[in-house]
Amino acid sequence: MGDTEPRTGRIRFGELTLDLSTGELDHDGVRVQLQDHVFRILELLTAQPGELVTRERLIAHLWPRTTYIDTDAGLNTAVRKLRAVLHDDADAPRFVETVPRRGYRFIASVSPVLDATGADASPSGRLAGGSRRWVRPAMLAAIALLIAVPVALIAPQFVPGRADTQGASAPPAAKLPDRNVAVLPFVNLTGDPQRDHLALGLSDTLLHRLADAHDINVIARTSSFAFKGRDEDVREIGRKLNARYLVEGSVQGSAPRLRVTAQLIDAATGTHVWSKAFDRQLGDFFAVEDEITLEIARALRLSVSERGAGSLRQIGTGNFDAWLAYEQGRALVVSRRTADLHAAVASLERAVRLDPQFVAAHVELAHAYMNEASFASAGTTPSAQAIREAARRAMPLVSQALALNPTSGEALIARAHIASAEGDVVSAEADFRRGLALSPNDARGHLQFGQLLIDEPGKLDEGLAEIARARLLDPLEPRSLYYAGLAELFRGNTAEGERLMFETLRVRPDFAPALARLGWSSWRRGGRFADAIRYGEQALRIDPEPEWIRSLLGRWYLELGEVESARSLLASKSPERTLAMDILFYRREYARAAELVYAVPEAFSACDEDAYVLLAGANTAAAADRARRFLQARITLWDERGNADVGPGHELVAVVMARLLESSGDRTRAHQLLEAVLAGPTQRAKTNAPPCSSVGVVRARALAVLGRHAEAVAELRRATLEQQAWGLGWYIFEHDPSFAALRDEPGFATLHDAYRARVAAERARLVELRTKGLIPRRTEPEAL
């Protein structure tokens, strides 16, 4: 990954020995596992002792591709940790010398560790295969502090120690939840790479069948399969998954016979609870699955719950090829990359064709259709239309699954997913509750239910609890962290929301939606337009197809006046509606922009500038009447008695409607709406629903239209200078008719100057990021 060839063996400098194969540093017999970046810096420096290694070369070695972190700050942090673990002093170095503003130099002598025969003779070498022992708590705490990652993953209970274990006590059991179970990917020992799918499919089927068991929590595939090919201590795996019991195994032999070995391990102690080998014909593969599942259930009954593991479902097919296609499709869904989602759909469609009675395949294909529409809408199809089409394809699959098995919790959850996407909240909630009662370990179902609830007034806390349940069942799945972070961002809790997005990226560095949302937060909450563009470009580099990411990125370019860069993100044949509208709006082609809103009414967003586009385009009485009718058909702003009733998230539309009413001479109703907008925070507090993120600016507009100019300027000051809501400043300060009467006010002019200074600074930052190669230079495509 860096600019040196991987080295092996052991080297010595001073009293320390570094194992280049394992990344372990030996302190007089006590081995410390170095954090990856710390080890790689030390590896590169010791490869050329006495020579300058530039900062640029170190950064390229650590981060060969652009990532979402600040690489300069990351390098400084890693060097500090390296010095700490070496007990080195930056002012009087023994090992790592700083060359100011240029880089670092390793100044100690470096030598290989060899015995008389040329074999490795270092203390670490003598400890190969040795046992673990406990280190004094004070030393251990210091080591843990020195090598800890920003969000600590490595528990400081033990470190590898000396081969001599006399007098060492056995490590106490880790405190892991007794009812948490994880099925690890089985290992293919047949020597035939084509049998990998057998090993993985077997473990996935075991997980699938145990997941309906009551009284145990079964960790989802996304998390447990993350350990495929990783040689980690079972106690460490248990800690990372928060699972007391692990199921692992292997497949070996050759056709026509296979030998499957399975074992149940107590991850708190690393001891075996149960193990067994099964010798069967390949044709008896599903029978082996049944036997292993029942044996594990019996073992769990003894180890976990006296009430047993509950009823265990069958996977639902006896067709081996259908089962393989199903497993391949499930594996592809995990990444959420557009190409993988398309491939997953194709594989699951094959599974359904091969066995039309395969309930699980029908359910998984229904989910795949919905995910394909949500994450990977084609450039020629608006997202809302794509979701309707996906629902039309998915619903017959779910209906067939329920006809085959009316008590399938997974099928009910899939039906709830479809209803939620179509906006039928009542039906979706009922199906989620019933489906999760039948399938309590369905992490995906808990996550989707949480997504539904956090958008419902008064149900935010319950939604977050469902997302927390999903995180318990699938701790390494990024989406639960992502949606928890999204809820915090929408609530206005920027620091916590961004922390959760970075935590999502720690779990899955290539999770593009988290990068896009960090860009959204940088734009909407911080006025950090250049950083927003950087995050958006990184997200687009990971997955170039999602329209919503391209649309957000185009909007961020417009904030800095880069129309050509925004235009380069448009699809050449059928431009994405939102971005095309934004560009026309920026160019003050209001009538054309409004036509795009009217053309796709189901895509109307109450919290975006769609309503202001309609207002800007309402330059005649007929256009104003059309805009009023359009908004009235989509957003309810009056109760049954005719009183203004502005719900959470409808403030922006209410202000636009007030302007339209005022232009038609209905000043009384217009002012009723504006007063309702200003009373909004009390109502939001009662419902606990997330408001539109631009509500401060919206309130300033309402005050300005009411003629309360001083209050309007004060509200706008809070929104911009204090809350850093600088988005759409080019419209607010220069074109928004709501603020026309304020433009000669000294306070407003001061804010306008502050906005110009912010844009100038962000443009300079954008140039800097381009110079460093962190943001590409874009070109303009064909004209709109």
DAKAJO-V866622 format. One line per field, one symbol per residue. ss: DSSP state (2 for helix, 1 for strand, 0 for the rest). psi: psi as a letter, one per 20 degrees, with the letter a starting at -180 (. if undefined). A space follows every 10 residues. Layout:
ss=???
psi=???
This chain:
ss=0000000001 1110011110 0001111001 1110022222 2222222000 0111222222 2200000000 2222222222 2222220000 0000011110 0011110000 1100000000 0022220000 0110002222 2222222000 0000000011 0000000000 0000000001 1110001100 0022222222 2222222222 0000001100 2222222000 0002222222 2000111111 1100001111 1111110000 1111111111 1222222222 2222222222 2220000000 0000000002 2222222222 2220000222 2222222222 2222000022 2222222222 2222200000 0022222222 2222222222 2222000022 2222222222 2000222222 2222222200 0022222222 2222000002 2222222222 2220000222 2222222222 2002222222 2222222000 0222222222 2222000022 2222222222 2200002222 2222222220 0022222000 0000002222 2222220002 2222222220 2220000002 2222222000 2222222222 2222000100 0001000000 2222222222 2220002222 2222222202 2222222000 0000222222 2222200022 2222222222 2200000022 2200002222 2200022222 2222222222 2222222222 2000000000 0000
psi=hbjqqpqraq qqpcjqppoi hikpponlio ppoqqghggh ghgggihmqi qpoqhhhggh hhmhqpajro hghgggghhg hghghilqph hmqhgoppop jgbqpoiqqp qqoqahjjqp jqhhghipjr rqrqqphggg hgghhhjqrg ophoplhqqq bqhojpipqq pqpqnqphjp ppoqpqpoji iohijghggh hghhgggghi hipqjqoopr ggghiijpjp nqphhhghgh ilphpppraq prarqjqqop pqqppoihij qphqqqqpor qhikghhggg ggghgggggh ghhgpiirja ppqqhjqjog hggghggggh hhhghjqghh gghgggghhg ghghnijngh ggghhgghgg hghgilpqhi pqgghhgggg hhhhghgggg ghhhnikohh hhhhhhgghg hijngggggg hgggghhhmi jnggghghgg gghiippijg ghghhghhgh hghmhjphhg gghghgghgh ijmgghghgh ghhghggnhk nhhhghhhgg ghghiikmgg hggggghggh hgnihphhgh ggghhhhhhj jmgggghiiq phgnqpgggg ggghghjkmh ghghhhghhm hijpphiajg hhggghimjr hghghggghg hhihppjqai jjqpnorpij gghggghghg ghhjimhghg hggghhghjg hgghhhikqp rqhkhghghh gggghijmgg hgggghgghf hgikmiqkhh ggihhohhjh iiiiphgghg hgghgghggg ghhhhggghg hijiprpqrp aqq.
